[in-house]
């Protein structure tokens, strides 16, 4: 049964397409953060190992919430690696194992990419698609990425 929530079917499709990209970016960033958690080394090993673990756990929660938001809007959430790879805006580096400093820089760039996309998505959902609920939801995600980016920046100062 399709939701009757005051948003047209076309607007719902646009919003869920936007959310699917957010989901794909989140899964890609989760996977990368997990890889870095497994492979970090050096004198700050344990500190960064724990930092990355906290970050991927936060991303894992967000992934579930994003998929549920898509479902609430009446559309099935994507869920395969090929779908995520097709939609993500983030770049992966298979076979590459950067230094801990480069890991921090790469994660910071990815979180900032997500922040920029989410900021644009907030405006689109609020103004163009008239979906205040999703705009609010995306604002919360953006704030989480801003906090993580701020933390990563502190390591690079």
C-alpha positions in Angstrom: 0.0 0.0 0.0 1.4 3.4 -1.0 1.8 6.0 1.7 -0.7 8.9 1.7 1.4 11.5 3.5 0.9 14.7 1.6 3.8 14.2 -0.8 3.2 13.3 -4.4 4.4 10.0 -5.8 6.9 11.8 -8.0 8.3 13.7 -5.0 8.5 10.5 -3.0 10.5 8.8 -5.8 12.9 11.8 -5.9 13.4 11.8 -2.2 14.0 8.0 -2.1 16.4 8.3 -5.0 18.3 10.9 -3.0 18.2 8.8 0.1 19.5 5.8 -1.8 22.6 7.8 -2.7 23.0 8.7 1.0 22.7 5.0 1.8 25.3 4.0 -0.8 27.7 6.7 0.5 27.1 5.5 4.1 27.8 1.9 3.2 30.9 2.8 1.3 32.2 5.0 4.1 31.3 2.3 6.7 33.3 -0.3 4.7 36.3 2.0 4.3 36.3 2.9 8.0 36.1 -0.8 8.9 39.0 -1.6 6.5 41.1 1.2 8.2 40.1 -0.1 11.6 41.5 -3.5 10.7 44.7 -2.2 9.1 45.8 0.9 11.0 49.3 0.6 12.5 51.9 2.8 14.0 52.4 4.6 17.3 48.8 5.7 17.6 47.5 2.2 16.6 45.2 1.6 19.6 43.8 5.1 19.7 43.0 5.1 16.0 41.8 1.5 16.1 39.2 2.5 18.7 38.4 5.8 17.0 37.6 4.0 13.7 35.6 1.4 15.6 33.4 4.1 17.2 32.9 5.7 13.8 31.9 2.6 11.9 29.5 1.7 14.6 27.9 5.1 14.3 27.7 4.7 10.5 26.2 1.2 11.0 23.3 2.7 13.0 22.9 5.5 10.4 22.7 2.9 7.6 19.8 1.1 9.2 18.0 4.4 9.9 18.5 5.5 6.2 17.1 2.2 4.9 14.2 2.4 7.3 13.5 6.0 6.2 13.3 4.8 2.5 10.9 2.1 3.6 8.7 4.5 5.5 8.3 6.4 2.3 7.0 3.3 0.6 10.0 2.2 -1.5 12.2 -0.8 -0.9 15.8 0.1 0.1 18.7 -1.0 -2.1 20.9 -3.6 -0.4 23.5 -5.1 -2.7 27.2 -4.1 -3.1 26.7 -3.5 -6.9 23.8 -1.1 -6.1 25.9 0.7 -3.6 28.9 0.9 -5.9 26.8 2.2 -8.7 25.3 5.1 -6.6 28.1 6.1 -4.2 29.9 9.4 -4.7 32.9 8.2 -2.7 36.0 6.6 -4.2 37.5 3.3 -3.0 41.1 2.2 -3.3 41.2 -1.6 -3.6 44.6 -3.1 -2.7 45.8 0.2 -1.1 46.7 0.4 2.6 47.6 4.0 3.4 49.5 5.3 6.4 47.4 6.2 9.5 47.7 9.9 8.6 46.5 9.2 5.0 43.6 7.2 6.4 42.6 10.2 8.5 42.8 12.5 5.5 40.8 10.1 3.3 38.1 9.6 5.8 37.9 13.4 6.4 37.5 14.0 2.7 34.7 11.4 2.5 32.9 12.8 5.5 33.1 16.3 4.0 31.8 15.0 0.7 28.8 13.5 2.6 28.3 16.8 4.4 28.1 18.8 1.1 25.7 16.3 -0.4 23.5 16.2 2.7 23.4 20.0 2.9 22.2 20.0 -0.7 19.7 17.2 0.0 18.3 19.1 3.0 17.5 22.1 0.8 16.0 19.9 -1.9 13.8 17.9 0.4 12.6 21.1 2.2 12.1 23.4 -0.8 11.7 21.3 -3.9 10.1 18.1 -2.6 8.1 19.6 0.4 9.3 16.8 2.7 10.2 18.4 6.0 10.6 15.0 7.7 13.3 13.9 5.4 15.0 17.3 5.5 15.1 17.1 9.3 16.4 13.5 9.1 19.2 14.5 6.7 20.1 17.5 8.9 20.7 15.0 11.8 22.9 12.8 9.6 24.8 15.9 8.4 25.4 16.9 12.0 26.8 13.5 12.8 29.2 13.7 9.8 30.2 17.2 10.9 31.2 15.9 14.3 33.2 13.1 12.9 34.9 15.4 10.4 35.7 17.8 13.2 37.3 15.0 15.2 39.3 13.8 12.2 40.5 17.3 11.5 41.8 17.6 15.1 44.1 14.7 14.5 45.5 16.4 11.4 46.0 19.8 12.9 
